[in-house]
């Protein structure tokens, strides 16, 4: 039964990057929603068959507390129509962190989930290329911006950024030849896909996430360190060859928007949110009630501010606690895995500054995967001392932290 549950989880993780592009009709939802429900049922069935539930970690306890607060906001929400929908989305998304914890307990299965996510991102870029070749510009785009059907271009770019640290690890550390090539091809496709979206957030994310590649092998040859150069160059060359000039004109304004611009009017939206926050500072205006609670016609475009305004100081502190326990799990990893987890978390946190990602399934998969990777059962230490690197937040030896409260 455990194998069936893991197969269902693998399928769900594979669909996460492109779930919005395949809708199965009214009342059913996306392919990701269906695959997630199947994975949840299979995981619960496996727990029942085994008669044993894995002890939850502090991360999961904090996530449950956050989810309960989000659910309770239904009693004081400023938007009683939108809040029930967002609360339901939170439940559908946050379950994945528990399923990964329960079903993928060893390194082999976690590696297979990493591969499933990267494969899903390749599908996402393929669907985006299809939109580009069909001349279908992304909905509400003012410039020539392309995204897979059903996707917002910024969200799609962030999704691709999240796969880059995974792909970097596969490209240089995997012992399987075809997996190494899958990682390299995925890196090429990720850069190309992000350029297609013309997302400045995605461009910043690339700069952060691609640092994983040279840091993974600090003592390797120059050729290995510069593996990213031909991959990025090939993707940029293909984009220059095919895409209109306005795509690169927009991306060229990235630094200016960050240093002295409005980040595409995001700073104005954030000011409105900060002005509304003191009125509901403790528990917020309610889940999904940003627009009704702030009187703004636009979403927050900032995960941290969104949580602060919608869930108040209480929700914001709980979310920081969740991230604290994620960092604790990272410190338990050995060098290469620790570095990948660090870069994955940093890339996510940077992109979330301009993203709407609090309740996205990919968010809770990434956080859940990092925590599960730090608590693997019977880890296999195959890395040599020569390959070890020091992650930014850890010493030479993994620190031991409390594995759970239950």
Secondary structure, DSSP 8 states (H G I E B T S, - for coil): -HHHHHHHHHHHHHHHTTGGG-B--TTT-BHHHHHHHHHHHHHHHHHHHHT------HHHHHHHHHHHHHHHGGGT-S-TTHHHHHHHHHHHHHHHHHHHHHH--SHHHHHHHHHHHHHHHHHHHHHHHHHHHTT---TT-SSS----TT--HHHHHHHHHHHHHHHHHHHHH-SSHHHHHHHHHHHHHHHHHHHHHT-HHHHHHHHHHTHHHHHHTTTS-HHHHTHHHHHHHHHHHHHHHHS-HHHHHHHTTHHHHHHTS-TTTHHHHHHHHHHHHGGGTTT-S-TT-HHHHHT-SS--S-HHHHHHHHHHHHHHHHHHHHHHHHHHHHTTS-HHHHHHHHHHHHHHHHHGGG---TT-HHHHHHHHHHHHHHT-SS------GGG----TT--SS---------
